[in-house]
Amino acid sequence: MIVIGSRGSQLALWQARHIATRLAELGAETRLEIIKTTGDKILDVPLAKVGGKGLFTKEIEEALLAGAIDLAVHSLKDLPAEIPEGLTLAAIPEREDPRDALVGRPLSDLGAGAKIGTSSLRRSAQLHALGRGFVTENLRGNVDTRLRKLDEGHYDAIVLAAAGLRRLGWADRIQEMLPVETMCPAVGQGALAIETRSDGDAAWQLVCKLDHSETRAAVTAERALLATLGGGCQVPVGGHAVVNGSSIHLRAIVASPDGSRMIRGELTGSDALKIGNTLGQQLLEKGAREILKEVYAA
C-alpha cells in the first residue's frame, strides 16, 4: 500500500486522486493522507505578506521525510526552487495549459477602477503594468470559494490558473485566456510534481514511470530561473518555457508590485539548467535584483 500525501483542497484532492488512478493502472494500491499546510491555515493575509517559502509544501515534505507518507502530489508552482535533502521530484507528468485565465469579464470589458481579484503579486503586478487603471484586491481560498466571491459581486473579474479550472470541470467559466506575453505564468504552473524520498524505494521506482520528459525539460528551465533569482512561489516572477524537439525557449519577467518596472528577457538553447541560470543572471543584471530586494524588505 502506497500512502499519498496531499493538501485537502478540492483541486489538491483532484490532483492526488488523478495520480492514484495513474498508479492503479500500474498495479499499485494507494491510500490518501490529507495534510494541512501553513498556507491552508492562514487565509486572511495576502500570501506575499505571510513570508517564507514552502507555504503549501513544508508539512507535507516533513511527513514524507518521517516516513508517514510514501509520496506527495503538489502543484509544481507551489514548490520552492530548492527541495529538502533526502527528497526528489520522482516524476513530473505531462503538463496542463500553463496560462492564466480571466473569469467574470474579459480584459476588453474592464475599465479604470475595475476590481480584479488575485492573491498573486505576479498577477497583480502584470495587471498594473497594462496601465489600464485596474484595482487589484486580495483573493484567497479554494477555487470554488474564489468563484463564489466573484459571483457574489465582490470583484468585476478574477484571475485563476486555467489548469485548475479545467481539472475541476469549470473550463466554461473562463472568459479569456491571457497570452503569456500579457501575463507570464508562474514557474511550473499547470504541472504536477510527484515528490518521493530519494533513497530509490518502491514508491520512487513506480512513480518514475509517470515522468514526461518534455514537461520536465520545460519546468527544469523555469525552476533554474527561479533558483537563480532566489525567489519563492510568492514573488513577482514569471517564467514560461516551451520545448520544441531539442530546443527550449524560456521567457521570464520580474516586476515591481505596482507594475511600474517590468524586467523582461527571453533565451533559447538546449540545456535547461543553463538556460534558466543564464536568463536569471541576465534579469538580475538588468534591474531585477533591486526589485526583489524591495519586495523582500516590504
C-alpha positions as CSV (number, residue, x, y, z in Angstrom):
1,M,0.0,0.0,0.0
2,I,1.4,3.3,-1.1
3,V,0.4,6.3,1.0
4,I,-0.1,9.6,-1.0
5,G,0.1,12.9,0.9
6,S,-1.9,15.8,-0.3
7,R,-3.4,19.1,0.8
8,G,-7.2,19.0,1.4
9,S,-8.4,21.5,-1.1
10,Q,-10.7,20.4,-3.9
11,L,-8.0,20.9,-6.5
12,A,-5.3,19.2,-4.5
13,L,-7.5,16.2,-3.9
14,W,-8.4,16.0,-7.6
15,Q,-4.7,16.0,-8.4
16,A,-3.9,13.3,-5.8
17,R,-6.7,11.1,-7.0
18,H,-5.6,11.6,-10.6
19,I,-2.1,10.3,-9.7
20,A,-3.7,7.5,-7.6
21,T,-5.6,6.4,-10.8
22,R,-2.4,6.5,-12.8
23,L,-0.6,4.4,-10.2
24,A,-3.6,1.9,-10.1
25,E,-3.1,1.4,-13.8
26,L,0.4,0.3,-13.0
27,G,-1.0,-2.2,-10.4
28,A,-0.4,-0.2,-7.2
29,E,-2.7,0.1,-4.3
30,T,-2.9,3.6,-2.7
31,R,-4.3,5.4,0.2
32,L,-4.7,9.2,0.6
33,E,-3.5,11.1,3.6
34,I,-4.6,14.7,3.9
35,I,-2.2,17.1,5.5
36,K,-2.9,20.7,6.4
37,T,-0.2,23.2,5.5
38,T,0.7,26.7,6.8
39,G,-0.7,28.2,3.6
40,D,-4.0,26.5,4.3
41,K,-4.3,27.8,7.8
42,I,-3.6,31.5,7.1
43,L,-6.5,32.7,4.9
44,D,-6.9,36.4,5.9
45,V,-3.4,37.6,4.9
46,P,-2.0,38.1,1.3
47,L,0.4,35.3,0.6
48,A,3.2,37.7,-0.2
49,K,3.0,39.1,3.4
50,V,3.0,35.7,5.1
51,G,6.6,35.3,4.2
52,G,8.8,32.2,3.9
53,K,9.0,29.5,1.2
54,G,7.1,26.3,1.0
55,L,3.8,27.7,2.5
56,F,1.9,24.8,0.8
57,T,4.5,22.1,1.0
58,K,6.6,22.2,4.2
59,E,4.3,20.0,6.4
60,I,3.8,17.5,3.6
61,E,7.6,17.2,3.0
62,E,8.1,16.7,6.7
63,A,5.6,13.8,6.6
64,L,7.5,12.4,3.6
65,L,10.9,12.6,5.4
66,A,9.4,11.0,8.5
67,G,8.0,8.1,6.5
68,A,4.4,8.9,7.4
69,I,3.6,9.0,3.6
70,D,5.4,7.5,0.6
71,L,4.8,10.2,-2.0
72,A,3.4,13.7,-2.2
73,V,1.5,15.3,-5.1
74,H,2.0,19.0,-5.4
75,S,1.1,21.8,-7.8
76,L,4.6,22.4,-9.0
77,K,4.2,26.1,-8.8
78,D,3.9,25.8,-5.0
79,L,7.3,24.1,-4.7
80,P,10.3,26.3,-3.8
81,A,13.2,26.1,-6.2
82,E,15.2,24.0,-3.7
83,I,13.7,20.9,-2.1
84,P,14.9,19.4,1.1
85,E,17.8,17.0,1.2
86,G,16.6,13.4,1.1
87,L,13.7,14.2,-1.2
88,T,13.4,14.2,-5.0
89,L,11.0,15.0,-7.8
90,A,10.5,11.5,-9.0
91,A,8.0,12.4,-11.7
92,I,6.6,15.4,-13.5
93,P,3.6,14.2,-15.6
94,E,2.5,15.9,-18.8
95,R,1.6,19.5,-18.2
96,E,-1.9,21.1,-18.5
97,D,-2.2,24.6,-20.1
98,P,0.1,26.8,-18.1
99,R,-1.6,30.1,-18.9
100,D,-3.7,32.3,-16.5
101,A,-7.4,32.9,-17.2
102,L,-9.8,35.7,-16.6
103,V,-13.1,34.7,-15.1
104,G,-16.1,37.1,-14.9
105,R,-15.3,39.5,-17.7
106,P,-12.7,39.7,-20.4
107,L,-10.0,42.5,-20.4
108,S,-11.7,44.5,-23.1
109,D,-14.8,44.9,-20.8
110,L,-12.8,46.1,-17.9
111,G,-12.1,49.9,-17.5
112,A,-10.3,52.0,-15.0
113,G,-11.3,51.2,-11.4
114,A,-12.4,47.7,-12.3
115,K,-11.8,45.4,-9.3
116,I,-9.8,42.2,-10.2
117,G,-9.2,39.6,-7.5
118,T,-5.9,37.7,-7.2
119,S,-3.7,36.6,-4.3
120,S,-0.6,36.7,-6.5
121,L,1.9,39.6,-6.7
122,R,3.0,38.3,-10.1
123,R,-0.5,38.6,-11.5
124,S,-1.4,41.9,-9.9
125,A,1.9,43.5,-11.0
126,Q,1.3,42.4,-14.6
127,L,-2.2,43.8,-14.5
128,H,-0.9,47.1,-13.2
129,A,1.7,47.1,-15.9
130,L,-1.0,47.3,-18.5
131,G,-1.6,50.9,-17.5
132,R,-5.4,50.5,-17.5
133,G,-6.1,51.7,-14.0
134,F,-7.3,48.3,-12.7
135,V,-7.6,47.9,-8.9
136,T,-6.3,44.5,-7.7
137,E,-7.7,43.1,-4.4
138,N,-6.6,40.2,-2.4
139,L,-8.4,37.0,-3.1
140,R,-7.6,33.8,-1.1
141,G,-9.3,30.5,-0.7
142,N,-10.0,27.4,-2.8
143,V,-11.1,27.7,-6.4
144,D,-14.8,27.2,-5.5
145,T,-14.5,29.9,-2.8
146,R,-12.9,32.3,-5.2
147,L,-15.6,31.7,-7.8
148,R,-18.3,32.2,-5.2
149,K,-16.9,35.5,-4.1
150,L,-16.9,36.6,-7.8
151,D,-20.5,35.5,-8.2
152,E,-21.4,37.5,-5.1
153,G,-20.2,40.7,-6.8
154,H,-17.1,41.3,-4.7
155,Y,-15.0,41.6,-8.0
156,D,-15.5,42.5,-11.6
157,A,-13.2,39.7,-12.6
158,I,-10.7,37.3,-11.0
159,V,-7.5,35.7,-12.4
160,L,-7.0,31.9,-11.9
161,A,-4.8,29.3,-13.4
162,A,-6.5,27.8,-16.4
163,A,-5.2,24.3,-15.4
164,G,-7.1,24.3,-12.1
165,L,-10.3,25.4,-13.7
166,R,-10.0,22.7,-16.4
167,R,-9.2,20.0,-13.9
168,L,-12.2,20.8,-11.8
169,G,-14.6,20.9,-14.7
170,W,-15.0,24.7,-14.7
171,A,-13.5,25.5,-18.1
172,D,-16.8,27.1,-19.2
173,R,-16.2,29.8,-16.6
174,I,-13.2,31.1,-18.5
175,Q,-13.9,34.4,-20.2
176,E,-10.4,34.9,-21.6
177,M,-7.2,33.0,-21.8
178,L,-4.4,35.5,-21.1
179,P,-1.5,35.2,-23.5
180,V,1.9,34.7,-22.0
181,E,3.1,38.0,-23.5
182,T,0.5,39.8,-21.3
183,M,0.5,37.5,-18.3
184,C,3.7,35.5,-17.9
185,P,2.7,32.4,-15.9
186,A,4.2,31.3,-12.6
187,V,7.1,29.0,-12.8
188,G,5.8,25.4,-13.0
189,Q,2.2,26.5,-13.5
190,G,-0.1,23.8,-14.9
191,A,2.4,21.0,-14.0
192,L,2.2,18.5,-11.1
193,A,5.2,17.3,-9.1
194,I,5.3,13.9,-7.5
195,E,7.8,14.0,-4.7
196,T,9.3,10.9,-3.0
197,R,12.3,10.1,-0.8
198,S,15.5,9.9,-2.8
199,D,16.6,6.5,-1.5
200,G,15.2,4.6,-4.5
201,D,12.5,2.8,-2.6
202,A,9.5,1.1,-4.2
203,A,7.4,4.3,-4.4
204,W,10.2,6.1,-6.3
205,Q,10.7,3.2,-8.7
206,L,6.9,3.1,-9.5
207,V,6.4,6.9,-9.7
208,C,9.3,7.4,-12.1
209,K,7.2,5.7,-14.8
210,L,4.8,8.7,-14.8
211,D,7.5,11.2,-15.8
212,H,7.0,13.2,-19.0
213,S,10.4,14.2,-20.4
214,E,9.3,17.3,-22.4
215,T,7.4,18.8,-19.4
216,R,10.4,18.0,-17.1
217,A,12.7,19.9,-19.5
218,A,10.5,22.9,-19.6
219,V,10.0,23.2,-15.8
220,T,13.6,22.5,-15.2
221,A,14.5,25.6,-17.1
222,E,11.8,27.6,-15.3
223,R,12.9,26.4,-11.8
224,A,16.6,27.1,-12.6
225,L,15.5,30.6,-13.4
226,L,13.6,30.9,-10.1
227,A,16.6,29.4,-8.1
228,T,19.0,31.9,-9.7
229,L,16.6,34.8,-8.8
230,G,16.4,33.4,-5.3
231,G,12.6,33.5,-5.3
232,G,9.9,31.5,-3.7
233,C,6.5,30.9,-5.1
234,Q,5.1,34.3,-3.9
235,V,7.5,36.8,-5.6
236,P,6.5,38.8,-8.7
237,V,8.4,36.4,-11.0
238,G,7.0,34.7,-14.1
239,G,8.7,32.0,-16.2
240,H,7.4,30.1,-19.2
241,A,9.4,27.6,-21.2
242,V,8.3,25.8,-24.4
243,V,10.1,22.7,-25.7
244,N,10.4,22.1,-29.4
245,G,12.5,19.0,-30.1
246,S,15.9,19.6,-28.5
247,S,15.3,23.4,-28.3
248,I,14.0,25.1,-25.2
249,H,12.7,28.7,-25.3
250,L,12.3,30.4,-22.0
251,R,10.7,33.8,-21.4
252,A,10.6,35.5,-18.0
253,I,9.6,38.6,-16.1
254,V,10.4,40.2,-12.8
255,A,8.0,43.0,-11.9
256,S,7.7,45.6,-9.2
257,P,4.5,45.0,-7.3
258,D,2.9,48.2,-8.7
259,G,3.8,47.3,-12.2
260,S,5.9,50.4,-12.8
261,R,9.0,48.4,-13.5
262,M,9.0,45.3,-15.6
263,I,12.2,43.4,-16.4
264,R,11.8,41.0,-19.3
265,G,14.0,38.5,-21.0
266,E,14.0,35.5,-23.4
267,L,16.6,32.9,-24.2
268,T,16.7,29.8,-26.4
269,G,19.0,26.8,-26.0
270,S,19.2,23.0,-25.4
271,D,20.4,22.8,-21.8
272,A,17.5,23.5,-19.5
273,L,19.5,24.3,-16.4
274,K,21.9,26.5,-18.2
275,I,19.1,28.5,-19.9
276,G,17.3,29.1,-16.6
277,N,20.5,30.1,-14.8
278,T,21.7,32.4,-17.6
279,L,18.4,34.1,-18.1
280,G,18.1,34.6,-14.3
281,Q,21.5,36.3,-14.2
282,Q,20.6,38.5,-17.2
283,L,17.5,39.7,-15.4
284,L,19.3,40.4,-12.2
285,E,21.8,42.5,-14.1
286,K,19.0,44.4,-15.8
287,G,17.5,45.5,-12.6
288,A,15.6,42.5,-11.1
289,R,18.0,42.4,-8.1
290,E,16.8,45.8,-6.9
291,I,13.1,44.9,-7.4
292,L,13.5,41.6,-5.4
293,K,15.3,43.4,-2.6
294,E,12.4,45.8,-2.3
295,V,9.8,43.0,-2.3
296,Y,11.6,41.1,0.4
297,A,12.1,44.2,2.5
298,A,8.4,45.2,2.3
